[in-house]
Amino acid sequence: MTQFPLKIFRFFIRAGIFFITFSFLLVLVLRWLPVSYTPLMFIRLCQHNEKEKKIDHQWVGFKSIPDNLELAVVCCEDQRFLLHHGFDLEEIERASKEAEDGGRTRGASTISQQTAKNVFLWPSSTYVRKGFEVWFTLLIEFLWGKKRIMEVYLNSIEFGNGIYGCGSAAEHFFHKDVSLLSNAEAARLAVVLPNPLGMKADAASGIVINRMTWALGQMKNYGNKIDFDKGGSPLENTTGTK
């Protein structure tokens, strides 16, 4: 009887070592390789009927992603992206306080967390999935850095039904290469990210236009681009280069 608990303990120790080693090597390899498919893509394929099943995804290199799109997603999704190390503690505290005061419940996920979830995990609110998200977020922050996280994020995020990555989104909604996006088009793509299946970037709806106007105001306040090499907040980095 005493051997059985010991065997279980050894099994979990070995499983933990295997997971840590495998995940570390996987993240390390993806520091350089394009991310062609994500778990969410396959989940969406299983959710849709045969006529709706599609994956429109094309990888775009970091140098081809326009500055205005990077700035737009930072302004809309994670304004302290360059300041934190994967987790925005200030935003988490603010969201928790709003919930305690009876306000709306909202997420406080950073771009790093969203990238970890999109590339390595599945959509869920369970503590197990959240635990894995913390681990992979720490790994990509340590092994990739902000430039690579932004590159993978904009190439893997869902922009619409079957539309993944900014390259496919620019072609689908605006019929142009992503490098040619205007500020307004970049803002439109950014504001639909919280609900890509419920909103369309090219829609003339009031909610999209209002959010686009707000995003453009934020972008104007923060400057023309984000300096990934210098770090700091977007407001402090208005003249850097890629």
N, C-alpha and C positions, 0 to 999 in steps of 0.2 A: 504493500500500500504506500509505503514511503517513497518508492521509486516513481510512482505515477505523477505526483505533483512536480517532482524534479524533471521528469521528461517534458511535461507541459511547459515548465519554466524555460528549459533549454530550447524548446521549439519556438517560443515567442522571442527569445533572445536571438536565435538564428534568423527568424523571419524579420525582426527589426533591423539586424545588420544587413540582410539582403536588400530590404527596402531602401535603407539609407544609401547604400552603395549604388544600387540601380538608379535611384532618383537623381543622385549626384551626377552620375555619368550621363544620364539622359539630358539633364539641364545643361551640362557642359557641352555635349555634342550640339545641342540646339542653339548654342551661342553663335554658331556659324552657319548651320544648315537652315534653309527655308522651312517654315512650318506649313506643310501642304494640306494636312487635315487635322481637325480637332475633334474631341469627343462630341461637342455640341453639333457639329455637322452631321454626324451619324445619328445622333438622337433625333434631330429634326427630320432626317430622311425616314426614320421609323414612324414618326408622328404623322406624316403627311400621306395622302393617298398617292396612287401611281401617277396621276396627272400633275400633281404639285411637286413631286420629288425632283429636286435639282440642287446642284451645288455650283454656284457661280463664284469662282475664287481665282485670283491671279496674284502672285507675289510681286510686290513692288519694293525695290531696294531703298534704303534709307535716303540716299542722295536724291531720289526721284520724288520723295514725299515733300510737298510744299511746306514752307514755314508756317503759312497761315492755317493749315489744317492741324499741325502740331499745336499751335497756339490756341486754336479753337477748342480742341479736346481738353487741353489743360484748363482753360478758362471754364469750361462747362462741367468737366468731370473731376478734376483734381488740381485745384489751384496751388497746392503746396507740393506738387509732384517732385520738384527738385530739392525740396527741403527735408522731406521725410525719408526714412529707410524702409519703406514698404507699407507703413501704417500711419495714417494721419490721426494721431491721438487727440488733437484739438477738435477735429471734426467728429470723431467718435464720441467725445465728451459732450459736444454740442447736440448731437443727435439723441444721445441718451437723456439729456436734460429736457429736450423738447418732448420726448415720449413720456417722461415722468410728469411733465406739466400738462399733459393731456393733449399735446399737439400730435400732428401726423407722424406715423412711424416711417422713417426713411433710412436708407442704407448710408453707410459712410465708407464704402469700398474705394480704395485708391486705384489708379491705373495699374499699379503693380499687382494688386490683388485680383483685379479683373483679368489681367493677362495670365496670371497663374491659374485661375479658374478656367478660363477659356481654353488654354493649351493643354492642361494636364488633368482636369477634373470634369465634373458634371454639375448641372444646375441643381442645387438643393440647399436647404437651410438647416440641415442636420449638423450636430456638433462634430460628428466624424468628418464630414466633408469640410467643415470650417477648420478643423484641425489640420487636415491635409493642405488646405489653402494657406494657412500660416506657414507651414513648412516650405511649400514651393515658392511662396512669396519671398521668404528669406533667402532661398537658394538663388532665385533670379536676380535679386538685388545684389547679392554677393558675387555671382558668377557672370552676370550679363552687364550690369550697369544701366543707366537711364536711357542712353541712346538705343541700345538693343531692345530694352523693354518697350520703348515707344514704337520702334520698328515692328516688333512682333505684334504688339497691341493693335496697331492700325492695319495690320495685315490679317488679323484673325477675328476681329470683332464683327459681330453680326449687324448689318445695316438694313436688312429687310428679309423677306421670305426667300431663303436660298442664296442671299447675297452676303458674301463674307469678304472683308478687307476693303480698304479705301480705293484700290485700283478698280475692282469690279463695281463698287458703289458709284464712282465718278462716271464710269461708262454707262451704267444702267440709268442713273437719274439725270445726268447732265450731258451725256453723249460726248464726253471729252476725256482726254488723258488726265490723270489725277494731278499731274504737275501744272496743269493749266487752270486749276480751280480758282475762282474769284474768292474774295473774302466772304461774301454772302453765301456762296455755295459751300465753302468750308464750314461756315457757321451752321448751315442747314444740316449738313452731315453730322456735326457734333451734337446738335440738340435732340436728334432722334435716338441717340444711343441708349437712353434709359428705357425706351419702349420701341424698338425697331420693328416689331410686328404690328404695332398699333398706330404708328405714324410713318409718313413717307417724306423723304427729304425734299422732294420736288412738289409737295402738295401746297395748295394755296390756302390751306386752312388757317384760321386765326391763331390757333395755338402754336403752330410751327412758325408763323411769321412773327408772333410776339416773342417767342423764345429766340428766334434768329436775331431780332433787334436787340434783345438783351445781351446775347453773346457778342454781337458786333461792338456793343458799348464796352464790354469787358476787354475785348481784344484791343480796342483803341486805347484804353487806359493802360494796358500792359505793354504796349509797344508792338514792334513788327515781327519779332521772332524770339525764340528761347535759346539761350546759350547753354547747351548741355555740358560744355567743357568747364565753364566758369562755375556753374551751380548757382544756388540762391533762388530767390523768388522770381517769377516772370517779370515783375515790375522793375527789378534791378537789372534785368538782362535784355536790353532792347537793341543792342548793336553787335551781338555775337554772330559768329558764322558756324556752319556745320563742320 
